Amino acid sequence: MTADVVPRLAAAVRAAAHPDAAPCPCGADATSTLAHRPDTTVLRHAETVAKAHAPGTDPTALTVRLAIAARLPEVFLPPLAPAPAAFVGSRPVTLWPYGAPVDPDAPDAAPWEAAAILLALLHREPPAPATPPMRGPAKAAQAMDRLRAALAGADAHPAAPPVLRAWSGLPPWARAEAPMPGTRTIVHGDLHLGQLVRHPAPDGPWRLIDIDDLGVGAPGWDLARPASWYACGLLPPDEWTRFLTAYRAAGGPAVPEGGDPWPALDVPARALTVQTAARYLAKAIAADRALDEVERCLIDACARMAPE
């Protein structure tokens, strides 16, 4: 299945970009790969983007998530169709307009305020009864499963014990073993700067993308990755302050209007720290390479969270 995803998805995106043109006026070279991983393949042709979602994706839940994105165009890049437009094997395909991503080579221009405002708007939306659960904790559990699988086929790794201890120290809800507590809202579920694009490209307003983990959950989860990186020393304090201040100013409900935000963010931030550390460590083990500086910072944070 993996081998034929790209050509079959390329045919689908070309047909969507030029539904009345045969053959395609742009030529095959106009199709580019934006992402290609075992769980996601994203191709662009002209101004149309097609995404093949992960194997096993529930089409019904995905359709609900598409409907949320469609009714919140001030928050999300709106889909081009209200339901999966095709299937590549068992993988549903969704269609989107192209948006210009964050420039990784311009960190000073990172849209932290825009991300915070979009999250606040999203978190203030009442969830519909059919909205599926946010998948953040489930993704954290998947990262731990991948780490355990990597460890099963390798010699003992000195960085693994602090990650495993930190995971065990999280409450069950953060490990996807119990319902999420407290106030629950619509949550993106996997917020990072790679989930923002400008539409129309190249300088339209910022919008969120990637609805795979969207659902009802604890809104603090969406603030957890920047909170984690700030706590680990990987995000400068001024950028964290910009993000948090903008979120509060926009009425975001995940943290109090003033005072210490950490009681609300501590568990999600720790969970994202462990998830990211587990993912990086599994990749390092698979590649049989040493950890880099960022990866060591995350492992050290896990050790501080759960000392021996």
N, C-alpha and C positions, 0 to 999 in steps of 0.2 A: 504493500500500500504506500509506504513512504516514497518509493521510487517514482510512482506515477502521480503524486500529488501536484507537483509544480506544473507539468504540461497540461494536466486536466484543469487546474485552477487558472492557468494562463488562457486557455480557451474560454473559460467562463467569464473572466474579466474583460477579454476583448469583445465578447458578444454583448456584455452589459454596457461597455463604453460606446459601442457603435451598433445599436440594435437594428438599425435600418441600412447598414452598410455591409456589403459583401462583395469582394473581400475587404478586410480591415484597411482603411486608407493610411494608417500609420506604419504598418509593417510590424513584423514580430519584434524588431529591435526596440520598439516603444514600450515593451513590457519589462518592468524591472522588479527585482525581489527586494522587498522591504524587511522581511523577516522570514527565516526558515529554520524551525526547530521541531523536535518530535511532537510538541503539543500545539504548534501554531505555524501556519504559513500565510504570509501576507504579500500579495503582488499588486503592483500599480500598472495601469495602462492608461495613458493620457491622464485625464483628471478623475479616473475611477479607480477605487481600491477594492479588492476582494480578499476576504479573510476566510481561510479554512480553519475552523475551530478544532479543539482537541478531540481525539477519538473518545467516544462515550458521552459527548456533550448532549444534554437533554434538549431536543428541539423546542419542546413546549416552554421550558424555563427560559431558553434563549429568546423566544418570541416575546415573552413578558418583558425581558430586559430590553429588547429592541423598542418595545412600546414606551418604556420609561424614557429612553434616550430621545425618542421622537417627540414626546410631549414636553421635554425640557430642552428646547433648542438654545436657550440662553446658558445652559450648562454643558451639554454634550454636543459633539459633532453628530448631526442627525443622520440616521441611516437612509439609504436610498430605497429600501424596500422594508415593509413592515414585518417580514418573516424571512427565514432562510430562503435564498433565491435558488439554491441548488444543493446537491450533496456530492462530495467526492468520497466515494465509498460510504462509510457511516458518518463522515465528518460534514456537518452543516456549513454552508458558505453564506456569509453576509456581505452586503455591498455598501460602500461608503464613498463620499466625496474625498478627494485628496486634501490633506491639510499639511502645512509646513511644520515640522517638528522643532523642538528646542535645539538650539545649536550647542553641541557639547563642547565646542571650542571657545565659547563665550560665557564662562561661568558668571561673570559680573552682570550679565543680562538675564540670568535665570529668573523666570516669572513667578517668584515665590508669592507675591501679593495676589497675582491673578489666580494661582492655584488655590490659595486660601479662600478667596472670595467665591470661587466656583464650588468648593467643598461646603462652605457655609450655606450657599443657596440650595445645594443638594440636600444637606442635612435638615433643612427647614421644611422639606417637602413631606407631606404625610404619605406613608406607604399604603398602597392598595392591598386589599386582602390576599390577592393572588401572588404578591411579590415573594420570590423565593428568598431563602436565607443568604446573607452575605457570606462569601466563601473564604474570607481571610484566614480564620483559624484552620479550615480544612487545608488550605495551601501550606500553612506552617507545618501541619502534620505530614503532608506529602514530602516536604523538604526533609523532615526527620526520617521518614521512611527511605528516602534516597540515600541519606547519609548512612543509615544502618546497612543498607544493601552494599554500599561502597566499602564499608568496614568489613563486611562478611567475606569479601574477596581480597582482603589486603591484610598486611601485618598491622598490629596495633599502632595507632597514630597518637602521638602525645597530645594533639589538640582536641581529640575527641572527648575525653572525660569531662572537661568543663562545659562543653556544649550539651552533652547528655544530662549532666547534673542540672544545668540551668533550665533545660526543658522540663525535667521532672519537678522543678520548683514552681512552675507556672500553675495557676488554678485550672481545673478541668475545662472550663469554657474556652480558655485560650488555646487549649490543645484539641479543640473540636470534640470534646468528650461530654459536654453538657451544654444546655442552652445558654445563650449570652444574657447576662443580667442587666438590670437597669433600663434606662430610656433607650429605645431602639428607633432608629430612623432609616431612611434610605442611605446606604453607604456604598462608596465606589469599591472598596475592598482590596485595592492594589495600587494605591496612590504613590507615584513618583513622577519626576519631571518628564520621563519618557512617555507619560500618559497625557501630555498636552500637545495640541497642535494649533496653529493659526489657520482659520478658515473664514473667508477665502484666502488661499495662499497668495503671496507670501506674508502679508502684513495685516490680515483680518484679526478679529478678536480671538483670544485664547479659548479653546474648548477642550473638555475631557474626552478621551477615547478609551477603548477597551472595556467592554461591558461584561466580560466573562465572569467576574467575581461580584458584580453589582447585586445588591439585595438588602434585606432588612438586617440590621445589626447595630453594634455599639459604634457610635460615630467617632469615638476616640481612636478606633483602628486606622482611620484615614489620616490622622495626624501622627501616627506611630512611627512611620519610617523617618521623616525629618526629625522627630523627637529622639529617636534612637541614634541617628547619626550625630545629632548635637551632643547627646550624652556621651557618645564614644569619642568626641573630639574631631569628627569627620566633617561636620557642618559648622561653619563659623558662627559665633554667637549673634552677630548682627543679622545674618540671614535667617536664623531661627526666630529672632525677635521680629523681623519684618513679617514673616509668615504668621506667627502667633498673633501679632497685633492686628493684621489685616483680617484674620479669621474672626477675632473677637469683635472688631468694628463692624463686620458684616452680619453679626448676630448668630454666629455659629454656636450650636448648643453642646458641643462635645466637652467644653471646659467652662468654668465660671467666667463671668464678665471681667473680673479682676482677681488679683491674688495669685496664689500658687496653682499652676495648672497640673502639677505632677500627680496629685492623688487620682485624677481622672486618666492620666496618660501612662502611669507607671507600668501596669500590666501589659497593655498593648505595645508599649515601647520595648519592654523586655522580650515579648513574644517575637516582635520583628527583628530584634537583635539576634535571637537564637535562630530564627528562620534563615536570616541572611548568612549567619556564620555557618549553619549546616549546609546550605546550598554551595557556598564557596568552598568549604572543606571537602565536600563530596567531589566537586570538580577538580580540586587539587590532587586528591587521591587518585581519581581516574586518570589524570594526566601525569601522575608520578612526579610532581614538581613541588618545590618549596612554597610556603605561603608568602604572599606579598605583604606590604606594609598595612594596607587596608584590612586584609584578612586577619592579620595578627591583632589589629586593634579590636576587631569584633570578637575574636577568641578571648582576648584579655578581658573584654567587657563581660563575657559569659563567666569567666573565672571570678570576677568581682561579684557577680550576681549570686553565685553558688559556690562559695569557697569550700575547700575540702574540710 
